[in-house]
């Protein structure tokens, strides 16, 4: 039976092959047009910095170079999920580069400024951990806050403690786009 996580709750995983599924539904009562939400994974080191450019896994970089993360692809309007995960990241923790101490899972709204969109216009948002050996949901965190101005949310994170991986339900909202997360964790200079 799956664990329903609360914000900030941490659990021991006890598995190495999993899928992180992320889901959401645009709130039809908002006339904001189509919503393009994007899930990304940021693989960071002990200094809380991106291990390298290619360790930022998102719709334009679907695989991490160590073979540990595979993004299943962009769902540009949230309509192809049919009640299942909108986007997912398949993970094999045994392949994770040893420099990686943490993997953050964030969701951002593409083109939010022009479309005047935010997470307050999205409902049924969640992150879940699925065991790849039996396809059973291990844990799920449903965002129940009203992120009425936020345009980027850190949904959860995998992190290493004493040699084992744990999962934390984060639920931290930002008024930010994908570039904000890249700048926050990138070591080098970003040319815009």
Helices and strands as residue ranges (DSSP letters): E 3-5, E 10-12, E 17-26, E 37-44, G 53-55, E 56-57, E 69-71, E 87-92, G 93-95, E 102-109, H 112-115, G 119-121, E 122-131, E 136-142, E 152-161, E 164-174, H 178-185
